Amino acid sequence: SDVFLRRLDAHQNAPEALVAPLSKPEDTKSFLRRMVAVKKNEAAGLLVMPRAKAETAEQFEARMALCEACPATVFARGAHEDPTDFKARLDAQSKCRRPIMCRSDGEPASLFRRRCAVSRACLDVVHPYDAARESADDFARRMDAQEAAPELSIAPGDKKVVGDCLSGWRL
């Protein structure tokens, strides 16, 4: 079938790519488009995520266009992202060498946008807001700390590392 041939073709051009199989809600057309993105991207070991239930055809196409050149995994539209959030994340992802995670449940819109901006300078993934481990104020301070120490991966709720970074002390 065409699906098998496109997957094989994508793997020949990108032998280290991780290719998730076609699965619902993705259709054959979306899968074939995803294989084009895999084939065009030169980053080793990249995963191009399947189409998500929350994504419109236009959103999926925008993500695939970015996936063709982005050196990081570009996540599908998340369950807690509206179209504006998704577009903002894709815009930020186009300038970032690490994945930017989807907006989390309860993540304030202004802090989500700030996380997307901060992610551009960081050497690792910036964890999204986690209401179980930090308040919105703690999250804002963590973004301040992440800006001050972009080489660190600061976990939600890690007040010691946040305090150390904001006081100028480095690990």
N, C-alpha and C positions, 0 to 999 in steps of 0.2 A: 504494500500500500504506500501511498504518497507520504504518510506520516513516518513510516519506517525509513524511507529513503531520505527524507529531509533530516531526520534525526541522525542518520548515518553520515550524511553530508556535513552536518554541523560538527559532528565529532571528528571528522577528517580534518577540518580546518582548525578546530579547537579541541585537541585530544584530551586536555586536562579539564575541560569544562564539566561541570556537574549538570546533567540534564534530567530534570524531573519529568516523569512521564505525563502524558495527557491525562487529566483528571477533571471531574466536574468542579466548577461550572465552566471550565475551558472547553471550547469547541475546536474542531479541526482547523478552522481558519486561524484562530488565535494561537493554536499550537504551532502552526506553520510560520506565523509571524514571529513567534518566540524563537524558533530555530534560526531564522534570519538574523536576529539579534545575537544569538550565541555565535553564529558563524562570523559575524562582523567584528565582534569584540576580541581583542588580542590578550586580555588579561588572563593569566593562568589560574585555573581552579575556580572560575567564576560560576555562580549560580544565578541564572535568570529565572526569576520566580514566575509560576503560572498565573494566568488571569484570575483575579479574585472576584468573589461574588459582588463586592461593593463597587467594583470598577465599571465605568461605562466604557463603551467602545473607544471613545475619544481619549479617555484617561489611560486606557491600556495602550493605545497607540503612542501617546506622549511618553509613557514609561518605556516602551520598547525603543523608541527613538533615542532616549537617554541611555538605555542599556547597550546600545550598539557601540558606545564609546566610553562609558563610565567604568573606571577600574574597580568599582565596588558593587556589591549586590544592591540593587534598588528594590526596596520592598513594595509590594502591591499596596493599594489604598487600604488603610487600616479601618477597623470597625468603628473607631472613635474619631475618624477624620471626615470633615466635610470637604466638598470640592475645593474650597479656598485653602484649607490646610494641606490637602494633597498637592495642589499646585505649588504652594510655598515650599513644601518639602522637596519636590522635584527640582525647583529652582535652586535651592540650597545644595542639593545632592550633585547638581551639575558642576559645582565648584569645590567638591569635597572628595577626598580619596578614601574615605571610610564610609561604611553604611550609616545612614541616618534612620534611626528607628521611627516607626509610626507614632503618631500622637497617642498617648496613653489615656486610659479612662480617668477623667477628672483633671487632666493636665490643662491648666489655664492657657487660653489661646496666646496671650502675650508671652508667656514663658515657653510655650512650644516654639514660637517663632525665634525666641532668644536661643533656645537649644539648637535649633537649626543653624543659626548664625555662628554660635560658639563652636559647633562641630567642624566647621571649615578649617579651623586652626589646630584641632586636636589630632594626636597621633593614634588614638584608639576611639572606639565607639563611645559616644556620650549616652549614658543610660537615661531613659525617659523618666518623667515624674512617677513616683511610686507612693501613693497616698498611704499605704500600709507602713512605709518606712520613713516618710518625711512629710513635713507640712509644706505648703506653697512657699512660705518664707524660707524654710530650710532649702528647698529646691532652688530658689533664687540665689541664696548664698552659695550653693553648690555650683551654680553657673558662674558666679563671680570667681570662685576657686578654680573652676575648670579653665576660665580665661587666664588666670594667673599662672596656672601650671598645666599647659596643654599637653605635656608629655605624660601626664598621669591619667589613669582610668579611675575616677572617683565614684564609688558606689553610693546609691541613694541611702541617706541616713548616716553616713560616715562623718559625724561631726568633728572628730579628731583631725582627720585629714583636711577637711574643709577649713577648720580653724588654723591649722598649721600653714596651709597655702595662703590664707588671707593675712596671716601675720608675717609672711615673707619667708618662713622656714621651709626648706625643701627636704624631701625624703632622700 
